[in-house]
């Protein structure tokens, strides 16, 4: 992962770190869905910020999470990931 914007893991706390990872996984899955498997290599923290800011402006109960299947980067665990317009907009950028 490359980028200028990086999370400060020791200051985020568990809840915010989980939300950050949900957006990161959502961006990766949106890149795969919209642009193909090879596009996932451009997943970065700078594009992720678009997804975070878009969700912050959305209504709270609009169902912007889904459960994703196992992934090698998550230790073959399932996770709640961001979906919707924020993740798709970040993938387009």
PDB file with one MODEL, atoms N, CA, C and O in Angstrom:
MODEL        1
ATOM      1  N   UNK A   1       0.834  -1.167   0.000  1.00  0.00           N
ATOM      2  CA  UNK A   1       0.000   0.000   0.000  1.00  0.00           C
ATOM      3  C   UNK A   1       0.888   1.242   0.000  1.00  0.00           C
ATOM      4  O   UNK A   1       1.815   1.367   0.801  1.00  0.00           O
ATOM      5  N   UNK A   2       0.590   2.125  -0.887  1.00  0.00           N
ATOM      6  CA  UNK A   2       1.329   3.368  -0.927  1.00  0.00           C
ATOM      7  C   UNK A   2       0.358   4.505  -0.668  1.00  0.00           C
ATOM      8  O   UNK A   2      -0.855   4.299  -0.702  1.00  0.00           O
ATOM      9  N   UNK A   3       0.856   5.673  -0.417  1.00  0.00           N
ATOM     10  CA  UNK A   3      -0.016   6.810  -0.221  1.00  0.00           C
ATOM     11  C   UNK A   3       0.521   7.772   0.807  1.00  0.00           C
ATOM     12  O   UNK A   3       1.459   7.472   1.545  1.00  0.00           O
ATOM     13  N   UNK A   4      -0.089   8.921   0.836  1.00  0.00           N
ATOM     14  CA  UNK A   4       0.321   9.967   1.757  1.00  0.00           C
ATOM     15  C   UNK A   4      -0.488   9.881   3.053  1.00  0.00           C
ATOM     16  O   UNK A   4       0.061  10.060   4.140  1.00  0.00           O
ATOM     17  N   UNK A   5      -1.782   9.610   2.939  1.00  0.00           N
ATOM     18  CA  UNK A   5      -2.654   9.527   4.107  1.00  0.00           C
ATOM     19  C   UNK A   5      -2.560   8.133   4.692  1.00  0.00           C
ATOM     20  O   UNK A   5      -2.881   7.152   4.021  1.00  0.00           O
ATOM     21  N   UNK A   6      -2.123   8.038   5.936  1.00  0.00           N
ATOM     22  CA  UNK A   6      -2.004   6.735   6.598  1.00  0.00           C
ATOM     23  C   UNK A   6      -2.657   6.821   7.965  1.00  0.00           C
ATOM     24  O   UNK A   6      -2.579   7.856   8.627  1.00  0.00           O
ATOM     25  N   UNK A   7      -3.300   5.745   8.393  1.00  0.00           N
ATOM     26  CA  UNK A   7      -3.910   5.771   9.722  1.00  0.00           C
ATOM     27  C   UNK A   7      -2.853   5.632  10.810  1.00  0.00           C
ATOM     28  O   UNK A   7      -1.835   4.963  10.635  1.00  0.00           O
ATOM     29  N   UNK A   8      -3.116   6.267  11.910  1.00  0.00           N
ATOM     30  CA  UNK A   8      -2.252   6.154  13.077  1.00  0.00           C
ATOM     31  C   UNK A   8      -2.848   5.063  13.956  1.00  0.00           C
ATOM     32  O   UNK A   8      -3.702   5.351  14.794  1.00  0.00           O
ATOM     33  N   UNK A   9      -2.418   3.825  13.785  1.00  0.00           N
ATOM     34  CA  UNK A   9      -3.054   2.666  14.405  1.00  0.00           C
ATOM     35  C   UNK A   9      -3.066   2.723  15.933  1.00  0.00           C
ATOM     36  O   UNK A   9      -4.025   2.250  16.542  1.00  0.00           O
ATOM     37  N   UNK A  10      -2.056   3.275  16.562  1.00  0.00           N
ATOM     38  CA  UNK A  10      -2.048   3.294  18.025  1.00  0.00           C
ATOM     39  C   UNK A  10      -2.977   4.358  18.595  1.00  0.00           C
ATOM     40  O   UNK A  10      -3.237   4.353  19.798  1.00  0.00           O
ATOM     41  N   UNK A  11      -3.488   5.274  17.766  1.00  0.00           N
ATOM     42  CA  UNK A  11      -4.409   6.298  18.245  1.00  0.00           C
ATOM     43  C   UNK A  11      -5.853   6.076  17.783  1.00  0.00           C
ATOM     44  O   UNK A  11      -6.771   6.686  18.331  1.00  0.00           O
ATOM     45  N   UNK A  12      -6.069   5.213  16.783  1.00  0.00           N
ATOM     46  CA  UNK A  12      -7.412   5.019  16.235  1.00  0.00           C
ATOM     47  C   UNK A  12      -8.358   4.313  17.204  1.00  0.00           C
ATOM     48  O   UNK A  12      -9.519   4.705  17.321  1.00  0.00           O
ATOM     49  N   UNK A  13      -7.903   3.326  17.869  1.00  0.00           N
ATOM     50  CA  UNK A  13      -8.780   2.503  18.685  1.00  0.00           C
ATOM     51  C   UNK A  13      -9.331   1.364  17.840  1.00  0.00           C
ATOM     52  O   UNK A  13      -9.231   1.383  16.613  1.00  0.00           O
ATOM     53  N   UNK A  14      -9.908   0.379  18.503  1.00  0.00           N
ATOM     54  CA  UNK A  14     -10.356  -0.825  17.799  1.00  0.00           C
ATOM     55  C   UNK A  14     -11.539  -0.554  16.869  1.00  0.00           C
ATOM     56  O   UNK A  14     -11.578  -1.072  15.753  1.00  0.00           O
ATOM     57  N   UNK A  15     -12.493   0.244  17.314  1.00  0.00           N
ATOM     58  CA  UNK A  15     -13.680   0.511  16.507  1.00  0.00           C
ATOM     59  C   UNK A  15     -13.333   1.266  15.221  1.00  0.00           C
ATOM     60  O   UNK A  15     -13.768   0.877  14.137  1.00  0.00           O
ATOM     61  N   UNK A  16     -12.557   2.337  15.337  1.00  0.00           N
ATOM     62  CA  UNK A  16     -12.191   3.118  14.157  1.00  0.00           C
ATOM     63  C   UNK A  16     -11.240   2.354  13.239  1.00  0.00           C
ATOM     64  O   UNK A  16     -11.301   2.512  12.020  1.00  0.00           O
ATOM     65  N   UNK A  17     -10.369   1.535  13.805  1.00  0.00           N
ATOM     66  CA  UNK A  17      -9.486   0.718  12.973  1.00  0.00           C
ATOM     67  C   UNK A  17     -10.301  -0.290  12.162  1.00  0.00           C
ATOM     68  O   UNK A  17      -9.977  -0.565  11.006  1.00  0.00           O
ATOM     69  N   UNK A  18     -11.355  -0.837  12.762  1.00  0.00           N
ATOM     70  CA  UNK A  18     -12.239  -1.756  12.047  1.00  0.00           C
ATOM     71  C   UNK A  18     -12.987  -1.062  10.917  1.00  0.00           C
ATOM     72  O   UNK A  18     -13.161  -1.629   9.838  1.00  0.00           O
ATOM     73  N   UNK A  19     -13.427   0.161  11.169  1.00  0.00           N
ATOM     74  CA  UNK A  19     -14.103   0.920  10.118  1.00  0.00           C
ATOM     75  C   UNK A  19     -13.145   1.274   8.987  1.00  0.00           C
ATOM     76  O   UNK A  19     -13.521   1.243   7.816  1.00  0.00           O
ATOM     77  N   UNK A  20     -11.912   1.611   9.338  1.00  0.00           N
ATOM     78  CA  UNK A  20     -10.908   1.934   8.322  1.00  0.00           C
ATOM     79  C   UNK A  20     -10.645   0.717   7.437  1.00  0.00           C
ATOM     80  O   UNK A  20     -10.554   0.840   6.216  1.00  0.00           O
ATOM     81  N   UNK A  21     -10.522  -0.462   8.062  1.00  0.00           N
ATOM     82  CA  UNK A  21     -10.299  -1.685   7.287  1.00  0.00           C
ATOM     83  C   UNK A  21     -11.513  -2.031   6.436  1.00  0.00           C
ATOM     84  O   UNK A  21     -11.363  -2.570   5.340  1.00  0.00           O
ATOM     85  N   UNK A  22     -12.716  -1.729   6.926  1.00  0.00           N
ATOM     86  CA  UNK A  22     -13.932  -1.976   6.144  1.00  0.00           C
ATOM     87  C   UNK A  22     -13.909  -1.154   4.858  1.00  0.00           C
ATOM     88  O   UNK A  22     -14.323  -1.633   3.803  1.00  0.00           O
ATOM     89  N   UNK A  23     -13.433   0.068   4.948  1.00  0.00           N
ATOM     90  CA  UNK A  23     -13.338   0.905   3.754  1.00  0.00           C
ATOM     91  C   UNK A  23     -12.216   0.433   2.834  1.00  0.00           C
ATOM     92  O   UNK A  23     -12.355   0.465   1.611  1.00  0.00           O
ATOM     93  N   UNK A  24     -11.116   0.002   3.417  1.00  0.00           N
ATOM     94  CA  UNK A  24     -10.013  -0.497   2.603  1.00  0.00           C
ATOM     95  C   UNK A  24     -10.425  -1.748   1.828  1.00  0.00           C
ATOM     96  O   UNK A  24     -10.141  -1.861   0.636  1.00  0.00           O
ATOM     97  N   UNK A  25     -11.089  -2.678   2.496  1.00  0.00           N
ATOM     98  CA  UNK A  25     -11.560  -3.894   1.828  1.00  0.00           C
ATOM     99  C   UNK A  25     -12.656  -3.574   0.816  1.00  0.00           C
ATOM    100  O   UNK A  25     -12.713  -4.183  -0.253  1.00  0.00           O
ATOM    101  N   UNK A  26     -13.524  -2.622   1.148  1.00  0.00           N
ATOM    102  CA  UNK A  26     -14.571  -2.218   0.211  1.00  0.00           C
ATOM    103  C   UNK A  26     -14.004  -1.606  -1.056  1.00  0.00           C
ATOM    104  O   UNK A  26     -14.509  -1.859  -2.150  1.00  0.00           O
ATOM    105  N   UNK A  27     -12.958  -0.804  -0.917  1.00  0.00           N
ATOM    106  CA  UNK A  27     -12.300  -0.219  -2.084  1.00  0.00           C
ATOM    107  C   UNK A  27     -11.674  -1.306  -2.945  1.00  0.00           C
ATOM    108  O   UNK A  27     -11.803  -1.284  -4.169  1.00  0.00           O
ATOM    109  N   UNK A  28     -11.005  -2.243  -2.317  1.00  0.00           N
ATOM    110  CA  UNK A  28     -10.366  -3.339  -3.051  1.00  0.00           C
ATOM    111  C   UNK A  28     -11.406  -4.168  -3.813  1.00  0.00           C
ATOM    112  O   UNK A  28     -11.198  -4.508  -4.978  1.00  0.00           O
ATOM    113  N   UNK A  29     -12.516  -4.488  -3.159  1.00  0.00           N
ATOM    114  CA  UNK A  29     -13.561  -5.282  -3.805  1.00  0.00           C
ATOM    115  C   UNK A  29     -14.270  -4.495  -4.908  1.00  0.00           C
ATOM    116  O   UNK A  29     -14.674  -5.072  -5.918  1.00  0.00           O
ATOM    117  N   UNK A  30     -14.424  -3.191  -4.722  1.00  0.00           N
ATOM    118  CA  UNK A  30     -15.026  -2.363  -5.773  1.00  0.00           C
ATOM    119  C   UNK A  30     -14.110  -2.272  -6.984  1.00  0.00           C
ATOM    120  O   UNK A  30     -14.575  -2.294  -8.123  1.00  0.00           O
ATOM    121  N   UNK A  31     -12.818  -2.171  -6.738  1.00  0.00           N
ATOM    122  CA  UNK A  31     -11.871  -2.160  -7.854  1.00  0.00           C
ATOM    123  C   UNK A  31     -11.964  -3.459  -8.648  1.00  0.00           C
ATOM    124  O   UNK A  31     -11.961  -3.440  -9.879  1.00  0.00           O
ATOM    125  N   UNK A  32     -12.046  -4.575  -7.951  1.00  0.00           N
ATOM    126  CA  UNK A  32     -12.169  -5.862  -8.626  1.00  0.00           C
ATOM    127  C   UNK A  32     -13.466  -5.948  -9.421  1.00  0.00           C
ATOM    128  O   UNK A  32     -13.471  -6.393 -10.569  1.00  0.00           O
ATOM    129  N   UNK A  33     -14.553  -5.525  -8.813  1.00  0.00           N
ATOM    130  CA  UNK A  33     -15.850  -5.628  -9.462  1.00  0.00           C
ATOM    131  C   UNK A  33     -16.012  -4.705 -10.663  1.00  0.00           C
ATOM    132  O   UNK A  33     -16.622  -5.084 -11.663  1.00  0.00           O
ATOM    133  N   UNK A  34     -15.471  -3.500 -10.566  1.00  0.00           N
ATOM    134  CA  UNK A  34     -15.665  -2.511 -11.628  1.00  0.00           C
ATOM    135  C   UNK A  34     -14.584  -2.539 -12.696  1.00  0.00           C
ATOM    136  O   UNK A  34     -14.851  -2.228 -13.857  1.00  0.00           O
ATOM    137  N   UNK A  35     -13.359  -2.910 -12.314  1.00  0.00           N
ATOM    138  CA  UNK A  35     -12.236  -2.775 -13.244  1.00  0.00           C
ATOM    139  C   UNK A  35     -11.419  -4.045 -13.441  1.00  0.00           C
ATOM    140  O   UNK A  35     -10.455  -4.039 -14.206  1.00  0.00           O
ATOM    141  N   UNK A  36     -11.779  -5.124 -12.773  1.00  0.00           N
ATOM    142  CA  UNK A  36     -11.067  -6.386 -12.952  1.00  0.00           C
ATOM    143  C   UNK A  36     -10.092  -6.681 -11.831  1.00  0.00           C
ATOM    144  O   UNK A  36      -9.742  -5.807 -11.038  1.00  0.00           O
ATOM    145  N   UNK A  37      -9.665  -7.926 -11.783  1.00  0.00           N
ATOM    146  CA  UNK A  37      -8.789  -8.419 -10.713  1.00  0.00           C
ATOM    147  C   UNK A  37      -7.467  -7.661 -10.647  1.00  0.00           C
ATOM    148  O   UNK A  37      -6.982  -7.360  -9.557  1.00  0.00           O
ATOM    149  N   UNK A  38      -6.885  -7.353 -11.790  1.00  0.00           N
ATOM    150  CA  UNK A  38      -5.571  -6.706 -11.810  1.00  0.00           C
ATOM    151  C   UNK A  38      -5.618  -5.281 -11.261  1.00  0.00           C
ATOM    152  O   UNK A  38      -4.597  -4.768 -10.801  1.00  0.00           O
ATOM    153  N   UNK A  39      -6.773  -4.639 -11.302  1.00  0.00           N
ATOM    154  CA  UNK A  39      -6.907  -3.262 -10.811  1.00  0.00           C
ATOM    155  C   UNK A  39      -6.728  -3.163  -9.303  1.00  0.00           C
ATOM    156  O   UNK A  39      -6.534  -2.065  -8.781  1.00  0.00           O
ATOM    157  N   UNK A  40      -6.789  -4.279  -8.595  1.00  0.00           N
ATOM    158  CA  UNK A  40      -6.663  -4.249  -7.136  1.00  0.00           C
ATOM    159  C   UNK A  40      -5.286  -3.790  -6.667  1.00  0.00           C
ATOM    160  O   UNK A  40      -5.128  -3.407  -5.508  1.00  0.00           O
ATOM    161  N   UNK A  41      -4.300  -3.823  -7.537  1.00  0.00           N
ATOM    162  CA  UNK A  41      -2.953  -3.407  -7.122  1.00  0.00           C
ATOM    163  C   UNK A  41      -2.868  -1.905  -6.884  1.00  0.00           C
ATOM    164  O   UNK A  41      -1.909  -1.441  -6.267  1.00  0.00           O
ATOM    165  N   UNK A  42      -3.844  -1.131  -7.356  1.00  0.00           N
ATOM    166  CA  UNK A  42      -3.805   0.315  -7.130  1.00  0.00           C
ATOM    167  C   UNK A  42      -4.561   0.721  -5.865  1.00  0.00           C
ATOM    168  O   UNK A  42      -4.789   1.910  -5.641  1.00  0.00           O
ATOM    169  N   UNK A  43      -4.949  -0.241  -5.042  1.00  0.00           N
ATOM    170  CA  UNK A  43      -5.594   0.078  -3.761  1.00  0.00           C
ATOM    171  C   UNK A  43      -4.613   0.880  -2.916  1.00  0.00           C
ATOM    172  O   UNK A  43      -3.495   0.431  -2.663  1.00  0.00           O
ATOM    173  N   UNK A  44      -5.029   2.061  -2.481  1.00  0.00           N
ATOM    174  CA  UNK A  44      -4.146   2.890  -1.668  1.00  0.00           C
ATOM    175  C   UNK A  44      -4.950   3.701  -0.669  1.00  0.00           C
ATOM    176  O   UNK A  44      -6.174   3.783  -0.767  1.00  0.00           O
ATOM    177  N   UNK A  45      -4.272   4.290   0.273  1.00  0.00           N
ATOM    178  CA  UNK A  45      -4.922   5.051   1.326  1.00  0.00           C
ATOM    179  C   UNK A  45      -5.481   6.377   0.819  1.00  0.00           C
ATOM    180  O   UNK A  45      -6.453   6.884   1.378  1.00  0.00           O
ATOM    181  N   UNK A  46      -4.893   6.942  -0.217  1.00  0.00           N
ATOM    182  CA  UNK A  46      -5.370   8.214  -0.740  1.00  0.00           C
ATOM    183  C   UNK A  46      -6.768   8.062  -1.339  1.00  0.00           C
ATOM    184  O   UNK A  46      -7.644   8.888  -1.085  1.00  0.00           O
ATOM    185  N   UNK A  47      -6.978   7.023  -2.125  1.00  0.00           N
ATOM    186  CA  UNK A  47      -8.302   6.766  -2.683  1.00  0.00           C
ATOM    187  C   UNK A  47      -9.292   6.356  -1.611  1.00  0.00           C
ATOM    188  O   UNK A  47     -10.486   6.630  -1.724  1.00  0.00           O
ATOM    189  N   UNK A  48      -8.806   5.711  -0.590  1.00  0.00           N
ATOM    190  CA  UNK A  48      -9.657   5.260   0.512  1.00  0.00           C
ATOM    191  C   UNK A  48     -10.309   6.428   1.233  1.00  0.00           C
ATOM    192  O   UNK A  48     -11.427   6.301   1.732  1.00  0.00           O
ATOM    193  N   UNK A  49      -9.637   7.540   1.293  1.00  0.00           N
ATOM    194  CA  UNK A  49     -10.163   8.719   1.969  1.00  0.00           C
ATOM    195  C   UNK A  49     -11.468   9.195   1.318  1.00  0.00           C
ATOM    196  O   UNK A  49     -12.338   9.726   2.008  1.00  0.00           O
ATOM    197  N   UNK A  50     -11.611   9.014   0.028  1.00  0.00           N
ATOM    198  CA  UNK A  50     -12.850   9.389  -0.665  1.00  0.00           C
ATOM    199  C   UNK A  50     -14.013   8.549  -0.151  1.00  0.00           C
ATOM    200  O   UNK A  50     -15.100   9.075   0.087  1.00  0.00           O
ATOM    201  N   UNK A  51     -13.797   7.266   0.018  1.00  0.00           N
ATOM    202  CA  UNK A  51     -14.831   6.386   0.540  1.00  0.00           C
ATOM    203  C   UNK A  51     -15.229   6.779   1.956  1.00  0.00           C
ATOM    204  O   UNK A  51     -16.414   6.789   2.286  1.00  0.00           O
ATOM    205  N   UNK A  52     -14.260   7.099   2.786  1.00  0.00           N
ATOM    206  CA  UNK A  52     -14.519   7.486   4.170  1.00  0.00           C
ATOM    207  C   UNK A  52     -15.322   8.786   4.215  1.00  0.00           C
ATOM    208  O   UNK A  52     -16.296   8.886   4.961  1.00  0.00           O
ATOM    209  N   UNK A  53     -14.923   9.772   3.432  1.00  0.00           N
ATOM    210  CA  UNK A  53     -15.617  11.057   3.453  1.00  0.00           C
ATOM    211  C   UNK A  53     -17.021  10.966   2.876  1.00  0.00           C
ATOM    212  O   UNK A  53     -17.924  11.657   3.348  1.00  0.00           O
ATOM    213  N   UNK A  54     -17.223  10.127   1.862  1.00  0.00           N
ATOM    214  CA  UNK A  54     -18.552   9.958   1.281  1.00  0.00           C
ATOM    215  C   UNK A  54     -19.498   9.308   2.281  1.00  0.00           C
ATOM    216  O   UNK A  54     -20.653   9.718   2.403  1.00  0.00           O
ATOM    217  N   UNK A  55     -19.016   8.302   2.995  1.00  0.00           N
ATOM    218  CA  UNK A  55     -19.868   7.661   3.992  1.00  0.00           C
ATOM    219  C   UNK A  55     -20.160   8.590   5.159  1.00  0.00           C
ATOM    220  O   UNK A  55     -21.244   8.532   5.739  1.00  0.00           O
ATOM    221  N   UNK A  56     -19.214   9.440   5.508  1.00  0.00           N
ATOM    222  CA  UNK A  56     -19.431  10.369   6.611  1.00  0.00           C
ATOM    223  C   UNK A  56     -20.552  11.353   6.294  1.00  0.00           C
ATOM    224  O   UNK A  56     -21.205  11.850   7.211  1.00  0.00           O
ATOM    225  N   UNK A  57     -20.786  11.642   5.032  1.00  0.00           N
ATOM    226  CA  UNK A  57     -21.834  12.571   4.641  1.00  0.00           C
ATOM    227  C   UNK A  57     -23.168  11.889   4.380  1.00  0.00           C
ATOM    228  O   UNK A  57     -24.180  12.567   4.204  1.00  0.00           O
ATOM    229  N   UNK A  58     -23.189  10.561   4.352  1.00  0.00           N
ATOM    230  CA  UNK A  58     -24.417   9.817   4.072  1.00  0.00           C
ATOM    231  C   UNK A  58     -25.260   9.677   5.336  1.00  0.00           C
ATOM    232  O   UNK A  58     -24.794   9.947   6.443  1.00  0.00           O
ATOM    233  N   UNK A  59     -26.494   9.255   5.154  1.00  0.00           N
ATOM    234  CA  UNK A  59     -27.367   8.985   6.303  1.00  0.00           C
ATOM    235  C   UNK A  59     -26.822   7.791   7.067  1.00  0.00           C
ATOM    236  O   UNK A  59     -26.217   6.896   6.476  1.00  0.00           O
ATOM    237  N   UNK A  60     -27.030   7.772   8.366  1.00  0.00           N
ATOM    238  CA  UNK A  60     -26.454   6.739   9.224  1.00  0.00           C
ATOM    239  C   UNK A  60     -27.000   5.343   8.971  1.00  0.00           C
ATOM    240  O   UNK A  60     -26.237   4.379   9.026  1.00  0.00           O
ATOM    241  N   UNK A  61     -28.284   5.199   8.698  1.00  0.00           N
ATOM    242  CA  UNK A  61     -28.891   3.879   8.598  1.00  0.00           C
ATOM    243  C   UNK A  61     -29.144   3.450   7.151  1.00  0.00           C
ATOM    244  O   UNK A  61     -30.150   2.800   6.870  1.00  0.00           O
ATOM    245  N   UNK A  62     -28.268   3.797   6.259  1.00  0.00           N
ATOM    246  CA  UNK A  62     -28.508   3.471   4.852  1.00  0.00           C
ATOM    247  C   UNK A  62     -27.889   2.130   4.437  1.00  0.00           C
ATOM    248  O   UNK A  62     -27.872   1.828   3.244  1.00  0.00           O
ATOM    249  N   UNK A  63     -27.387   1.325   5.359  1.00  0.00           N
ATOM    250  CA  UNK A  63     -26.897  -0.027   5.055  1.00  0.00           C
ATOM    251  C   UNK A  63     -25.690  -0.043   4.145  1.00  0.00           C
ATOM    252  O   UNK A  63     -25.729  -0.662   3.082  1.00  0.00           O
ATOM    253  N   UNK A  64     -24.621   0.621   4.536  1.00  0.00           N
ATOM    254  CA  UNK A  64     -23.445   0.741   3.688  1.00  0.00           C
ATOM    255  C   UNK A  64     -22.395  -0.318   3.971  1.00  0.00           C
ATOM    256  O   UNK A  64     -21.235  -0.140   3.599  1.00  0.00           O
ATOM    257  N   UNK A  65     -22.768  -1.415   4.618  1.00  0.00           N
ATOM    258  CA  UNK A  65     -21.832  -2.503   4.907  1.00  0.00           C
ATOM    259  C   UNK A  65     -22.399  -3.819   4.411  1.00  0.00           C
ATOM    260  O   UNK A  65     -23.614  -4.008   4.354  1.00  0.00           O
ATOM    261  N   UNK A  66     -21.501  -4.725   4.054  1.00  0.00           N
ATOM    262  CA  UNK A  66     -21.884  -6.088   3.715  1.00  0.00           C
ATOM    263  C   UNK A  66     -20.788  -7.010   4.198  1.00  0.00           C
ATOM    264  O   UNK A  66     -19.683  -6.561   4.500  1.00  0.00           O
ATOM    265  N   UNK A  67     -21.084  -8.290   4.273  1.00  0.00           N
ATOM    266  CA  UNK A  67     -20.083  -9.263   4.702  1.00  0.00           C
ATOM    267  C   UNK A  67     -19.394  -9.838   3.485  1.00  0.00           C
ATOM    268  O   UNK A  67     -20.043 -10.355   2.576  1.00  0.00           O
ATOM    269  N   UNK A  68     -18.095  -9.747   3.472  1.00  0.00           N
ATOM    270  CA  UNK A  68     -17.293 -10.275   2.366  1.00  0.00           C
ATOM    271  C   UNK A  68     -16.753 -11.640   2.744  1.00  0.00           C
ATOM    272  O   UNK A  68     -16.618 -11.957   3.925  1.00  0.00           O
ATOM    273  N   UNK A  69     -16.449 -12.434   1.757  1.00  0.00           N
ATOM    274  CA  UNK A  69     -15.892 -13.758   1.974  1.00  0.00           C
ATOM    275  C   UNK A  69     -14.452 -13.703   2.451  1.00  0.00           C
ATOM    276  O   UNK A  69     -13.906 -12.616   2.642  1.00  0.00           O
ATOM    277  N   UNK A  70     -13.835 -14.848   2.643  1.00  0.00           N
ATOM    278  CA  UNK A  70     -12.457 -14.906   3.115  1.00  0.00           C
ATOM    279  C   UNK A  70     -11.477 -14.266   2.133  1.00  0.00           C
ATOM    280  O   UNK A  70     -11.649 -14.354   0.918  1.00  0.00           O
ATOM    281  N   UNK A  71     -10.470 -13.637   2.671  1.00  0.00           N
ATOM    282  CA  UNK A  71      -9.430 -13.002   1.858  1.00  0.00           C
ATOM    283  C   UNK A  71      -8.071 -13.329   2.480  1.00  0.00           C
ATOM    284  O   UNK A  71      -7.929 -13.361   3.703  1.00  0.00           O
ATOM    285  N   UNK A  72      -7.102 -13.563   1.649  1.00  0.00           N
ATOM    286  CA  UNK A  72      -5.752 -13.885   2.138  1.00  0.00           C
ATOM    287  C   UNK A  72      -5.136 -12.724   2.908  1.00  0.00           C
ATOM    288  O   UNK A  72      -4.374 -12.949   3.848  1.00  0.00           O
ATOM    289  N   UNK A  73      -5.445 -11.502   2.532  1.00  0.00           N
ATOM    290  CA  UNK A  73      -4.887 -10.344   3.226  1.00  0.00           C
ATOM    291  C   UNK A  73      -5.515 -10.113   4.597  1.00  0.00           C
ATOM    292  O   UNK A  73      -4.962  -9.382   5.419  1.00  0.00           O
ATOM    293  N   UNK A  74      -6.661 -10.729   4.843  1.00  0.00           N
ATOM    294  CA  UNK A  74      -7.308 -10.656   6.154  1.00  0.00           C
ATOM    295  C   UNK A  74      -7.105 -11.950   6.933  1.00  0.00           C
ATOM    296  O   UNK A  74      -7.807 -12.177   7.918  1.00  0.00           O
ATOM    297  N   UNK A  75      -6.197 -12.780   6.539  1.00  0.00           N
ATOM    298  CA  UNK A  75      -5.954 -14.044   7.225  1.00  0.00           C
ATOM    299  C   UNK A  75      -7.052 -15.051   6.968  1.00  0.00           C
ATOM    300  O   UNK A  75      -7.373 -15.848   7.849  1.00  0.00           O
ATOM    301  N   UNK A  76      -7.635 -15.033   5.780  1.00  0.00           N
ATOM    302  CA  UNK A  76      -8.708 -15.938   5.352  1.00  0.00           C
ATOM    303  C   UNK A  76      -9.936 -15.833   6.261  1.00  0.00           C
ATOM    304  O   UNK A  76     -10.629 -16.824   6.492  1.00  0.00           O
ATOM    305  N   UNK A  77     -10.198 -14.635   6.772  1.00  0.00           N
ATOM    306  CA  UNK A  77     -11.388 -14.392   7.584  1.00  0.00           C
ATOM    307  C   UNK A  77     -12.379 -13.562   6.783  1.00  0.00           C
ATOM    308  O   UNK A  77     -12.001 -12.820   5.876  1.00  0.00           O
ATOM    309  N   UNK A  78     -13.650 -13.699   7.132  1.00  0.00           N
ATOM    310  CA  UNK A  78     -14.663 -12.825   6.556  1.00  0.00           C
ATOM    311  C   UNK A  78     -14.620 -11.491   7.291  1.00  0.00           C
ATOM    312  O   UNK A  78     -14.060 -11.392   8.382  1.00  0.00           O
ATOM    313  N   UNK A  79     -15.212 -10.474   6.688  1.00  0.00           N
ATOM    314  CA  UNK A  79     -15.207  -9.162   7.331  1.00  0.00           C
ATOM    315  C   UNK A  79     -16.374  -8.339   6.823  1.00  0.00           C
ATOM    316  O   UNK A  79     -16.912  -8.586   5.744  1.00  0.00           O
ATOM    317  N   UNK A  80     -16.749  -7.366   7.615  1.00  0.00           N
ATOM    318  CA  UNK A  80     -17.732  -6.384   7.200  1.00  0.00           C
ATOM    319  C   UNK A  80     -16.997  -5.346   6.360  1.00  0.00           C
ATOM    320  O   UNK A  80     -16.013  -4.761   6.813  1.00  0.00           O
ATOM    321  N   UNK A  81     -17.471  -5.118   5.140  1.00  0.00           N
ATOM    322  CA  UNK A  81     -16.787  -4.184   4.243  1.00  0.00           C
ATOM    323  C   UNK A  81     -17.747  -3.103   3.778  1.00  0.00           C
ATOM    324  O   UNK A  81     -18.959  -3.310   3.722  1.00  0.00           O
ATOM    325  N   UNK A  82     -17.192  -1.953   3.446  1.00  0.00           N
ATOM    326  CA  UNK A  82     -17.983  -0.833   2.942  1.00  0.00           C
ATOM    327  C   UNK A  82     -18.422  -1.138   1.515  1.00  0.00           C
ATOM    328  O   UNK A  82     -17.685  -1.734   0.730  1.00  0.00           O
ATOM    329  N   UNK A  83     -19.630  -0.718   1.208  1.00  0.00           N
ATOM    330  CA  UNK A  83     -20.127  -0.860  -0.155  1.00  0.00           C
ATOM    331  C   UNK A  83     -20.918   0.391  -0.486  1.00  0.00           C
ATOM    332  O   UNK A  83     -21.102   1.252   0.374  1.00  0.00           O
ATOM    333  N   UNK A  84     -21.376   0.501  -1.689  1.00  0.00           N
ATOM    334  CA  UNK A  84     -22.194   1.637  -2.073  1.00  0.00           C
ATOM    335  C   UNK A  84     -21.421   2.650  -2.884  1.00  0.00           C
ATOM    336  O   UNK A  84     -20.364   2.363  -3.446  1.00  0.00           O
ATOM    337  N   UNK A  85     -21.977   3.837  -2.927  1.00  0.00           N
ATOM    338  CA  UNK A  85     -21.430   4.874  -3.789  1.00  0.00           C
ATOM    339  C   UNK A  85     -20.049   5.349  -3.364  1.00  0.00           C
ATOM    340  O   UNK A  85     -19.229   5.692  -4.217  1.00  0.00           O
ATOM    341  N   UNK A  86     -19.776   5.377  -2.074  1.00  0.00           N
ATOM    342  CA  UNK A  86     -18.462   5.826  -1.612  1.00  0.00           C
ATOM    343  C   UNK A  86     -17.343   4.915  -2.091  1.00  0.00           C
ATOM    344  O   UNK A  86     -16.313   5.386  -2.573  1.00  0.00           O
ATOM    345  N   UNK A  87     -17.545   3.616  -1.957  1.00  0.00           N
ATOM    346  CA  UNK A  87     -16.523   2.656  -2.400  1.00  0.00           C
ATOM    347  C   UNK A  87     -16.383   2.678  -3.923  1.00  0.00           C
ATOM    348  O   UNK A  87     -15.273   2.587  -4.448  1.00  0.00           O
ATOM    349  N   UNK A  88     -17.502   2.799  -4.628  1.00  0.00           N
ATOM    350  CA  UNK A  88     -17.449   2.826  -6.098  1.00  0.00           C
ATOM    351  C   UNK A  88     -16.807   4.125  -6.600  1.00  0.00           C
ATOM    352  O   UNK A  88     -16.065   4.110  -7.582  1.00  0.00           O
ATOM    353  N   UNK A  89     -17.092   5.249  -5.926  1.00  0.00           N
ATOM    354  CA  UNK A  89     -16.477   6.508  -6.312  1.00  0.00           C
ATOM    355  C   UNK A  89     -14.969   6.460  -6.074  1.00  0.00           C
ATOM    356  O   UNK A  89     -14.195   6.942  -6.901  1.00  0.00           O
ATOM    357  N   UNK A  90     -14.555   5.887  -4.962  1.00  0.00           N
ATOM    358  CA  UNK A  90     -13.123   5.748  -4.663  1.00  0.00           C
ATOM    359  C   UNK A  90     -12.450   4.836  -5.698  1.00  0.00           C
ATOM    360  O   UNK A  90     -11.314   5.091  -6.095  1.00  0.00           O
ATOM    361  N   UNK A  91     -13.134   3.790  -6.132  1.00  0.00           N
ATOM    362  CA  UNK A  91     -12.569   2.890  -7.141  1.00  0.00           C
ATOM    363  C   UNK A  91     -12.449   3.602  -8.496  1.00  0.00           C
ATOM    364  O   UNK A  91     -11.515   3.344  -9.255  1.00  0.00           O
ATOM    365  N   UNK A  92     -13.377   4.476  -8.787  1.00  0.00           N
ATOM    366  CA  UNK A  92     -13.315   5.202 -10.054  1.00  0.00           C
ATOM    367  C   UNK A  92     -12.183   6.229 -10.072  1.00  0.00           C
ATOM    368  O   UNK A  92     -11.604   6.510 -11.122  1.00  0.00           O
ATOM    369  N   UNK A  93     -11.879   6.779  -8.910  1.00  0.00           N
ATOM    370  CA  UNK A  93     -10.816   7.772  -8.824  1.00  0.00           C
ATOM    371  C   UNK A  93      -9.477   7.092  -8.990  1.00  0.00           C
ATOM    372  O   UNK A  93      -8.440   7.754  -8.950  1.00  0.00           O
TER     373      UNK A  93
ENDMDL
END
